[in-house]
């Protein structure tokens, strides 16, 4: 039981680090887009309440920076987050059997 709890805590920490890096990478993408836009047409950093804005940022970043590495960094961070959360859930669910 203690090993599962420790693994769940470490996995949750890894998931939170992935979440943090995903958010920072997203803000970096918005920053890169805003550098090339006029002042009145810039995107807001905290306007990501809808998933349409998320996909809009991804497509605009892809069109402005076709070889940009932030897209791959975002994918890795999101994957790390979900793998950490799935491992945490697995440890917790297996602990209750």
C-alpha positions, 0 to 999 in steps of 0.5 A, a space after each residue: 500500500 505504501 509503494 502504491 501511495 508513493 507511486 501515486 504521489 510521484 505520478 501526480 507530481 509529474 502530471 502537475 509538472 506537465 500541466 505547468 509546462 503545457 500552460 507556459 508553452 501555450 503562453 509562449 505560443 500566444 506571445 510569439 503570435 502577438 509579436 507579429 500582430 498589430 497592437 489592436 489585433 493581439 490575442 489575450 493570454 487569459 482568453 482560453 476559456 473555449 477550445 476554439 481559441 486553443 485550436 485557433 492559437 495552434 493553427 496561427 502558430 503553425 502558419 507563422 512558424 511552420 518549423 516552430 518547436 513549441 508545438 512539439 513541446 506542447 504535445 509532449 507536455 500534454 502527453 506527460 500530464 495525461 500519462 501522469 494522471 492515468 498512472 495516478 488513477 491506476 495506483 489509486 484504483 488498484 489500491 482499493 481492490 
